[in-house]
Amino acid sequence: MPQEILSIQLGQAGNQVGQAFWETVLAEHGLDKNGFYHGNDSQQQDRVGVYFSTVEHEGKIRHVPRSMQIDLESGVCNKLRSGPLGGLFRPDTFVHGQSGAGNNWAKGYYTEGAELIDSILDVLRRQIEDCDALQGFQIIQSLGGGTGSGLGSLVLSKIREEVPDRMLATFSILPSPKNADTVVEPYNSILTLHQLVETSDLTICIDNEALYGMSSRLGGKTPEFSQLNTIISQVMAGVSTSLRFPGQLNGDLRKIGMNLVPFPRLHFLAPSYAPIVPPGRQAFQTYSIPELTNSLFDEKNYLVATNPRFGKWLTAATIFRGKIASKDADNAVQQLQLKNSASFVEWIPDNVSITLCTVPPVGQRQAATCLANITAIKDVFKRNLDQFSVMFKRRAFLMWYEGEGMDAMEFTEAESNVQDLIAEYQQYQDAALDDQLEDEYQPGVEYAESSIQGEY
């Protein structure tokens, strides 16, 4: 029996990325845009129930995404309904307001979002009741706007109240000053990060700055959203491979979290994907397993704009797709760790896990995805925090948030919490095995055996 995942896409960016994700997943499972199966590989159907429910339609089995499409204005949902995937989703899973969030976190969390939250929770409960063994939720959101950030934070907190024992994973798109749409993006992103630290179990960070850089290397001088969304959907499909297909060392969301999150607050993950190849060139380029592995840990292939050399890997999960021998993957990862041993913390042994799936992405023979818990991700948070602090010091634009019922103290708390998060990443980056033991062991103090085992 598959353990189901409920996908929730919020705001304009969340719904557009969500559409690209479902198009990718449909192709990988041999489904057409109405949810009917036309494939020829039994593996495509083995675990399709993780993301799809099935209904009988005119004597055929139809696969319906286990998904919710949410926005504070109707335009995005209406476009999705009238688009190529309009007939795929259940009509009652579209939930939208009318006025929009106006790029204001407070509107999404306190006023407009609060009016819509009961309707959202009604649909959510119906979706949960249709599941046999729900393992968790997948939230797709942007942190720069008002709906994905504000309403996204509200939905996360309500889900945590409704089903506290299920995993909450988010794909969170962080804004970049180089590609900013609105001046208040730093406010929205820091206020949301403050919430994600407490409510999310896994937050997979996707940085607009890295996305634009990756897209320009693929040949697009001014990349369009569709191209950026395709890159994100490839990564999302890669991350969910072990959930959707049978394979070696596969697991569920809880197992992924168990392997990647050593401390509850440090659950922010940097994804990478390889190979990143311009369209039309896949047939002319081949990669050895060591080349594929090295690409995963290369700065250019990360979807966050940070330099891994300025941090350390706490943990990482590699997911290989295609006909790849287990021995080859093991050797490639071991060689990479030996070569870059100083970049991995020494106090977490065997901190790179390997998953193998024989089903490659559509149009490729081999590919790999990596989720890394790397301390250098603090640089992305610091970039947003610095912009936040500069504006908040002068109380710039604060009246738009206070007008929706917010208090300046909430900004101060968010700023402090993100500062603490950055400091924690720095603390574990600097920690050495011997230093940690010296800090915690004091001569002449008796320690219970069980407490020592629990600590190390």
Number of C-alpha atoms within 10 A of each C-alpha: 9 18 18 26 28 22 19 23 26 27 29 23 23 26 24 21 27 26 21 22 20 20 18 18 23 21 17 20 25 18 19 17 18 16 22 18 19 11 15 10 11 9 16 20 17 15 20 21 20 23 22 18 16 15 13 9 10 7 7 10 13 20 25 19 23 23 25 24 27 27 30 28 20 16 15 18 23 13 13 18 17 10 11 13 18 16 15 18 21 15 12 9 20 19 20 23 17 11 10 20 26 14 22 23 33 26 25 32 25 17 16 22 28 15 14 18 17 11 12 19 15 11 15 18 13 11 16 17 10 12 18 11 14 18 19 21 20 19 24 25 29 31 28 30 28 29 35 36 35 32 32 33 25 21 23 21 17 15 18 16 11 13 13 12 10 17 22 24 25 24 21 26 26 26 25 21 15 9 10 14 13 12 14 21 26 29 28 27 29 27 26 24 25 21 21 24 19 13 21 22 22 26 22 23 21 24 22 22 20 20 24 24 17 21 19 13 14 15 12 14 11 9 16 11 13 12 16 17 20 18 20 23 21 20 23 23 19 27 23 18 26 24 23 29 22 19 17 13 12 18 15 19 22 17 10 19 16 11 14 24 20 14 9 13 17 21 21 27 24 24 28 27 29 26 21 18 14 12 9 8 8 14 11 7 8 13 14 12 21 17 13 22 26 16 22 26 23 16 16 20 23 27 26 27 24 22 14 18 14 13 22 24 23 25 23 24 20 25 25 29 23 16 14 17 12 13 8 13 21 15 13 17 19 15 15 14 16 11 10 11 14 12 18 21 21 17 15 14 10 11 18 22 18 17 20 24 22 18 23 18 20 14 10 14 17 23 24 26 31 28 28 26 25 26 28 23 24 20 18 19 19 16 14 21 21 13 17 22 17 12 16 18 8 9 11 12 13 17 13 14 18 12 11 17 12 18 13 13 9 12 20 13 13 20 22 14 19 22 16 12 20 21 13 17 22 16 12 16 20 13 14 14 11 10 10 12 12 11 8 8 12 10 6 6 7 8 10 8 8 8 9 10 8 7 7 8
